[in-house]
Amino acid sequence: MQMDLRTVSIEPLRHTYSHIARRFGDKPASRYQEGTYDLQATVNFHYRPTWDPDHEIFDPARTRIKMADWYAFKDPRQFYYGAYTLARAKQQDAAEATLGFVETHGLVDTLDAALRERAARLLLPLRHVAWGSNLNNASVCAYGYGTAFTQAFIYQSMDQLAIAQNLTRVGLLLGGDEALDQAKDDWMNADAWQGLRRYVEDTFVLKDPYELFIAQDVALDGLLYPMVYEAIVGGVFASQGGTAIGLATQFMSEWFGETKRWADATVKTAASESADNTAQIEHWVTHWRDRAAAALRPVAQIAVAEGADELIAEQVEQFNARMAKAGITV
């Protein structure tokens, strides 16, 4: 008995969901597209929120930025929930392995005592900055509009919570519970931190979600992360025998290199929409950049003393060049 096998191609009735097909055509879609586009609730709100009767629950009018289509934004990382969690799980495993290596090999014990103290004074109060960013990014996600714009902010919020936790681990390595208690006292009372503390607390009351994005993720993070983790930890501390500090904070450096691509794309997309958007973003970027630079100057002095002005000037210059590539003149 002979059996003949043959292949039969079955053409599917449709290749993707209807709302994706209406936007991109009836063709196979990526997971990012299916998990991002046209998911924003737009109807059946029934009533306006009693705590903000001037707006709908989800309302593009909450920001001065105007977009013909809020799904014009695109995350260059292609992060939807699945891709994000897989990426961060791998990075967390790597961070745990690095911190474990630093701890088990006693690398912190090899640090000069003065360098160890400076590192603790600089890094540990930043836990509170990261916690503030956690709240701010969650706020943008809550009050922004359009999943293509908002979903990245809840990822950013969770990342900042992880950074705060990683800095706590670093603090335990550098000085135990006493170092963390001292860092909290510095954040609350030390003169060097009050400008940055005021900056963080002022952002808590910003109503415009896009302005909050500029203040937090563009201006503050855009100066703080390259200054602290690249210039100081990767440059100053490493040259003084502090390689262990760089290993313990490696996640922060890698994280910023990744997320600034998303921040730049979010700025560029909104700015390219209209001249009014560009002018508004330039105003916000200039204002919050200047405030962030002033707030970070005394923080930089903890690590580089009289070289703080030069360090801040370098960071501002690099930041301005970065914004120019995104279509913003500051």
N, C-alpha and C positions, 0 to 999 in steps of 0.2 A: 504494500500500500504506500503510495507516495502522497506527501502533504506539501502543498505550495503555500509559502508564506508571502504575504504582500503587505506593504505599508499603505495605510489610508490616511490622508491628511484631512483633518476636520477643522474647518474654518470657524472660529468662535463668532457668536452673534455680536459680541462687542469686546473690545480689548481693555477697557478700563471703566472707571466710574463715569456716570453721565456728566457730573460737574467738571471733571477733568477733561473729558472729551469736548465739552463746549469751549474750553479754553485752549486746548492744545490739539484738538482733533482726535478722532477715534483710532488711536494707536497705543501700543504698550507704553505705559508711563513708568517713571522711576518711583521708588518708594518715597523719595523726598517730595515729589510732586503730589503723590496720593496722600501724604501725611501733612501737607502744608496748605495747598491752594483751596480757596473758597470754603474754608471751614468756619469762618467768623459768623457768629449768630447775628442776623440782621432783622429778624421779624419776631412777632409774638412777645414783645417785652411787656405788654399790658399796661404798665404805668411807669412813669419816671421815678428814679430813686428819690426817696424823701430827703436824703442827705445831700442831694444835688439835683434839684428839680429843673435846672437849666439844661441838663443833658440827658440823653438816653443812657441806659446801662452801658452799652458799648457805642461810643460816639466819636467819630473822627474830628468833631469840632472841639475836642478837649485840647488839641494842639494848634499852634499857629501855622504849622507846616501843612500845606495843602497838596494832596495827591489825587490825580485823576483815577488811579488804581492803586490801592494800598498793597496789592500783590505784585507790584513792580519790584519790591525788595527781594533779594535773593541772597541766601547765605552761601558764600563760596565754599564753605566746609560741607555743604549739603547735609546739615544736621537736622534730622527729625528724631523722635524719641529713641528709636532703636539704634540708629547710627551713633547718636550721642552717648548712650549708655555703654555701648560696646567700646567706643574710643576711650571713655573715661575709666572704664574698668581696667583696661590695659595700662593706662597711665598710672592708676592708683596702685596696681601691682608693682610697677616699676618704682614708684615713689616709696612704697613700703620696703622694697628690697634695698633701696639706697639708704633709707633711714636706718634700716636694720644693720647694714654694713657699717655705717658711721658709728652706731651704738656698740655693736659687738666687737669692733676693732679698737674702740676707745679713742677714736680720732679727735673728739672734742678735748680730751685730756691733753693732747699734744699742743693745743693752742696756747699762745702767750696769754697770760692772765688779763693784761690790759686790752688786748684784741677781743678776747672772749667777753669782757664786760661791755666794750663798745658795741659788739654785735648784738648782745642782748638788749642794750638800751635802744638800739636802732630798730631791730626787727620785731620785738615782742609787742610793743604798742600798736603795731600795724594789724594785729588781730582785730582791733576795734574798728579800724578803717575797713577791713574786709567784711566785718559784720554789717557795717553801714551800707556797703555796696550790695550785700545780700538783700537788705531791705529795699534799697533803691531799685534794683533790677526787678525784684518781685513787683514793685509798684508800677514800673513801666509795662510789665506784662499784664497787670490787672487793668490799667487805664489806657493802654495803647489800643490800636485798631488794626485788624488784619493779621491772620496767623503768620503770614510770611514775615511780618514785622515783629510781632510780639513773642513768638515761641522761643527765639534765641535768648530772650531776656530771662526766662525762667531757667534756662541752662546756665546762663551767666550768673544768676543768683545762687544756684547750687554750687557752681565752681568757687564762688567767693566764700561760701560756707566751708568748703573743703580747704581753701587756702587758710582760713582762720584756724581750722583744726590742725593743719600742718604746722603753722607757726606755733601753736600750743605744744606740739611734739618737739619742735626745735627748742622752745623755751625750757621744756623739761630736760632736754639734753644739756643745754647751756648752764642751767642753774636751778632746776627743780621748781617746786612750788613757790619758793621765795622769789625767784626771778619773775614768775608770772604775777605775783602780788605787787612787786615793785613796778612792773610794766603798767598795771592798771592804775597805780598811784601816779605814775608819770603822765599817763593819758589824761587823768582827771586834774592834775595840779601843776605839772612841770611846764615852765614857760615855753620850752621848745615845741610842745605839742598843741598848745592852745589855738594857734592859727589853723592847723589842720583839723582839730576837733571842731572848731566853729564852722569850717568849710563843710565837714560831713553833716553836722547838725542842721546847717542852713539848707542843704539839699533835701533833707527829710520833708520840707514843707513846699517844695516845688510842685506846682499843679500840672504844668505842661509836660507830658511824658517824653516828648522829643527833647525838650530842654534838659530834662533830668538825664537822659541818655548822654547828651553832650557834656553836662557837668561831671557825670560819674565816669562813664566808660571811655569818653574821648579825652577830655581835658585832664582830669585827675589821674586816671590810670595811665594815660598817655605820657605823663611826666613821671609819675611815681615809679612804675615798674622798670623802665629802662634806667632811671637814676639809681634805684636801690639795688636791683638784682643784677643789672649788667655793669653799670659804672662802678658802684661801690663794692658789692659782694664779688662780682666777677673780675673787677679790676683792682681796687684799693685793697680789699681784704685778702684776695688771692696773692697779691704781691708781697703781703706781710705774713704769709704762711697760713692763711685762712682757707685753704682749699676745702676743708671739711664743711665749712659754712656754705660754700657753693654747692657741694653735693647735697646737703640737707635741704637746700631751697631750689633744687634743679627744676622741680615741677613748675614753680612760679615763672621762671624764665621761659620755659617751653610753652607754657599756657599763654603768656602774653604774646609771644611770636605768632601763635595761632589766632588768638581772638582779635588782634588788631586788624587782621585782614577782614574779618566780619565788620568791625566798627567802621573801617574806611569805606567798605562797600555800602554800608547803610548811610553814611554821610554823602557819598558820591551820588547815590540814586536819588535822594531827596533834593540835593542841590541841582542836579541836572533837570529836575522837573520844571523849574521856573526861576526867573530872576528874583522874584520875591522870596522864594525859599532860600536861595543862595545868600541874599542879603541878611535874612533872619539868622541863618546858621552862622554866617561870619560874625554877626554881632554876639551871638551866644558863645561861640568858640573863643573869641577875643576876650570877652569878659571873664569866662571861667578859667581860661588858660592863665590870665594874669593873676587871678585869685589863687589858683593852684600853685603857681610858681612862688608867690609870696609866702604861702603856707608851708611849702616844702623847704624853703631856704634854711630856717632854723633846724629842721630835721636833718638836712644834709650836713650841717655844722657838727652834729654828733659824730659823724664819721670822718669828715675831712677838714674840720675847723675853718681856717681862713680860706680854704679853697672852695667854699660853698658857692660864692657868687659866680665863680668861673664855671663850676659844675652845672649850676642852674641855667646859666646862659647857654651852655652847650646843649642841654636838654631842650630848651625852648627853641633853639635854632633847628634841631633835628625834628622837633614836633611841627614847626612851621613848614619845613620841607615836606613832611609827610602829609600835612593838610593840603598843600599845593597840589600834590598828586591826586587828591580827592576832589579838586576843583574849588577849594576854599582858600581865599587870600586873607591872611591874618597878620 
